């Protein structure tokens, strides 16, 4: 692995008891103050709940994960997409090798024929109906001193039919198909993880907004289902180069390495 590679382990956990999701064992052991207060308010207004746990997961999550089948690998090369194919498959954990600035995607819902999404930002409500819409989390990492990483997660809505696009690379144009995107920058999550720490992302109780679309099946056959997304930093290729660089220089390297999504994604189920 290259020096800027981070290895992430990702999985969706399915729970059916709303009490366990809110004031039970799980969230009592999650550090939600890892995120700024204003971001927590924006996330909660749109139905999201997020925080970080240390080396030891809450017992309920640990028992759930212990039942799972072995982890499988998904390697990123040049912006490979990691997404959800069969949303009912819940027994797989994925290991993702993420290079600094490379975009990966986690599909948080199936494709809806029509989906209306309202987003609350401060005192303003925006929204629109979308055709053939799917909820996505766009993910990027960058290394930080001491073997830590910055993890960026941005909710997006991909909609419509795929259209042909072109990018210039290595002196030639490469074509790839991509749907339109509604990028919700106001809900961007920025977390700082050390090896062994896990980001937890789920929905509020009661469910509402975009969080409802991402983490429940309220409009489907299983309205009692609640999902939790776990992203654990397994390891980094810690390089002293990043210790000696000032934060702005590391950020410049992170921005310069951003590549568009590749045309042939691999799947990550939720």
C-alpha positions in Angstrom: 0.0 0.0 0.0 1.1 3.6 -0.6 2.0 5.9 2.2 -1.3 7.8 1.9 -3.5 4.7 2.1 -6.0 4.2 4.9 -7.8 0.8 5.5 -11.4 1.2 6.5 -13.8 -1.5 7.6 -17.4 -0.8 6.8 -20.7 -2.5 7.6 -24.4 -1.8 8.1 -25.9 -3.2 11.3 -29.7 -3.9 11.4 -31.7 -3.4 14.6 -35.4 -3.6 15.2 -35.8 -2.1 18.6 -36.0 1.7 18.5 -35.2 2.0 22.2 -31.9 0.3 21.7 -31.1 2.9 19.0 -31.8 5.9 21.2 -31.5 5.6 25.0 -30.3 2.0 25.2 -26.8 0.5 25.2 -25.6 2.0 21.9 -25.7 5.8 21.9 -24.8 6.0 25.6 -21.3 4.8 24.7 -20.9 7.0 21.6 -19.1 10.4 21.7 -21.4 12.6 19.8 -19.6 15.7 20.9 -16.8 14.7 18.6 -18.7 16.8 16.0 -19.3 20.6 16.4 -22.6 21.6 18.1 -23.9 23.5 15.0 -23.3 20.5 12.8 -25.0 18.1 15.3 -28.0 20.4 15.2 -28.1 20.4 11.4 -27.8 16.7 11.3 -30.5 16.1 13.9 -32.9 18.5 12.1 -32.5 16.3 9.0 -32.9 13.0 10.8 -29.2 12.0 11.4 -27.3 11.0 14.5 -23.5 10.6 14.4 -20.6 10.0 16.8 -17.3 8.2 17.4 -16.6 5.2 19.6 -13.2 3.9 20.7 -11.5 0.5 20.6 -14.5 -1.2 22.3 -17.8 -1.2 20.5 -21.1 -1.2 22.6 -22.0 -4.8 23.5 -25.1 -4.9 21.3 -23.1 -4.0 18.2 -20.3 -6.4 19.1 -22.8 -9.3 19.4 -24.3 -8.4 16.1 -20.9 -8.2 14.3 -19.7 -11.5 15.9 -22.5 -13.3 13.9 -21.2 -12.0 10.6 -19.3 -13.8 7.9 -15.6 -12.9 7.3 -14.6 -9.5 5.9 -14.1 -9.1 2.2 -11.8 -6.7 0.5 -12.7 -3.8 -1.9 -9.7 -1.9 -3.2 -9.9 1.6 -4.5 -8.0 2.7 -7.7 -8.5 6.1 -9.2 -11.8 6.9 -7.5 -13.4 3.5 -7.5 -17.0 3.6 -6.1 -18.0 1.5 -3.2 -21.7 1.2 -3.1 -24.7 -0.9 -2.1 -26.1 -3.5 -4.4 -28.5 -5.8 -2.6 -29.7 -3.7 0.4 -31.0 -6.8 2.1 -27.6 -8.4 2.4 -26.4 -7.5 5.9 -23.9 -10.1 6.9 -20.9 -8.7 5.0 -18.2 -6.4 6.2 -16.1 -4.6 3.6 -12.5 -3.6 3.9 -11.7 -0.5 1.7 -8.2 0.7 0.9 -8.7 4.4 0.5 -6.0 6.7 -0.9 -5.9 10.4 0.1 -8.5 12.4 -1.7 -10.0 9.5 -3.7 -13.7 9.4 -3.7 -15.7 6.3 -2.7 -19.5 6.0 -2.4 -21.7 4.1 0.0 -25.2 3.5 -1.3 -27.6 4.1 1.6 -30.9 3.3 -0.1 -32.3 1.4 -3.1 -33.3 3.3 -6.2 -36.7 5.0 -5.8 -38.9 5.6 -8.8 -39.8 9.0 -7.3 -38.4 10.5 -4.1 -39.1 13.9 -2.5 -36.5 15.1 -0.1 -36.8 18.2 2.1 -33.6 19.6 3.8 -33.7 21.9 6.7 -30.8 24.4 6.9 -31.0 26.9 9.7 -34.5 28.4 9.2 -34.7 27.6 5.6 -36.3 24.5 4.0 -35.3 23.4 0.5 -36.3 20.4 -1.4 -37.4 18.9 -4.7 -38.9 15.7 -6.1 -36.4 13.4 -7.9 -36.9 10.7 -10.4 -35.0 7.4 -10.1 -33.3 8.7 -6.9 -30.9 7.0 -4.6 -29.3 8.2 -1.3 -25.5 8.1 -1.3 -22.7 8.9 1.1 -19.6 10.2 -0.6 -16.5 9.4 1.4 -12.9 10.7 1.3 -9.9 10.3 3.6 -6.7 12.1 4.2 -3.8 11.3 6.5 -3.0 13.3 9.6 0.0 13.3 11.9 0.4 10.4 14.3 -1.3 7.8 12.1 -4.7 9.4 12.4 -7.0 10.3 9.4 -9.6 12.9 8.5 -12.8 11.2 7.3 -15.1 13.3 5.2 -18.7 12.1 4.5 -21.2 14.0 2.4 -24.8 13.0 1.8 -25.8 13.1 -1.8 -28.9 12.3 -3.9 -28.1 10.7 -7.3 -31.1 10.9 -9.7 -32.2 10.5 -13.2 -30.7 8.4 -15.9 -26.9 8.0 -16.4 -25.4 10.4 -18.9 -22.2 10.1 -20.8 -19.4 12.4 -19.5 -15.8 12.9 -20.5 -12.6 13.6 -18.5 -9.1 14.3 -19.6 -6.5 12.0 -18.1 -2.9 11.1 -19.2 -3.3 13.1 -22.4 -6.5 11.5 -23.6 -10.2 11.7 -22.9 -12.0 8.9 -21.0 -15.8 8.5 -21.1 -17.9 7.4 -18.1 -21.6 7.3 -17.3 -22.9 9.3 -14.3 -26.3 10.4 -13.0 -27.0 13.9 -11.8 -26.1 14.7 -8.1 -27.6 16.8 -5.4 -24.7 17.4 -3.0 -25.7 18.4 0.5 -22.6 20.2 1.6 -24.4 21.7 4.6 -24.5 18.2 6.1 -20.9 17.3 5.5 -19.4 15.3 8.4 -15.7 15.7 9.2 -14.4 13.3 11.8 -10.8 12.6 13.0 -10.1 8.9 13.7 -7.2 7.0 15.2 -6.6 3.4 14.3 -9.3 1.2 16.0 -11.8 4.0 16.4 -15.2 3.7 14.7 -17.6 6.4 13.2 -21.3 5.6 13.9 -24.0 7.1 11.6 -27.7 6.4 12.0 -31.1 8.1 12.3 -32.9 10.0 15.0 -36.0 8.8 16.9 -38.5 9.7 15.7 -37.3 9.1 12.2 -37.5 12.1 9.8 -36.0 13.8 6.8 -33.1 12.4 4.8 -32.1 10.2 7.8 -35.3 8.3 7.4 -34.6 7.6 3.8 -31.0 6.4 4.5 -31.5 4.3 7.6 -35.0 2.9 7.7 -37.5 1.0 5.6 -40.4 3.1 6.8 -41.9 3.3 3.3 -41.3 -0.4 2.5 -42.1 -3.8 3.9 -40.2 -3.5 7.2 -41.1 -0.2 8.9 -39.5 -1.3 12.3 -36.0 -1.7 10.8 -33.3 0.7 11.9 -29.8 0.6 10.3 -26.5 1.8 11.6 -23.5 2.5 9.4 -20.1 1.7 11.0 -16.9 2.9 9.5 -13.8 1.7 11.5 -10.2 2.9 10.8 -8.4 -0.4 10.7 -4.9 0.8 9.9 -2.9 3.5 8.0 0.4 3.4 6.2 1.8 6.0 8.6 4.5 8.0 6.9 6.6 10.6 8.9 6.2 12.8 5.8 2.7 13.8 7.1 4.1 14.5 10.6 6.6 17.0 9.1 4.1 18.8 6.8 2.0 21.6 8.2 -1.8 21.1 8.0 -2.2 23.4 5.0 0.4 21.5 3.0 -1.4 18.2 3.8 -4.7 19.8 2.8 -3.1 20.9 -0.5 -2.0 17.4 -1.2 -5.4 16.1 -0.3 -7.2 18.5 -2.7 -4.7 17.9 -5.5 -5.3 14.1 -5.5 -9.1 14.3 -5.9 -10.2 12.2 -8.9 -13.6 11.7 -10.5 -15.5 8.5 -9.9 -14.5 5.6 -12.1 -17.1 4.1 -14.5 -17.0 0.6 -13.1 -17.9 0.5 -9.4 -17.7 -2.4 -7.0 -20.6 -3.0 -4.7 -20.9 -2.7 -0.9 -24.2 -3.9 0.5 -26.1 -2.3 3.4 
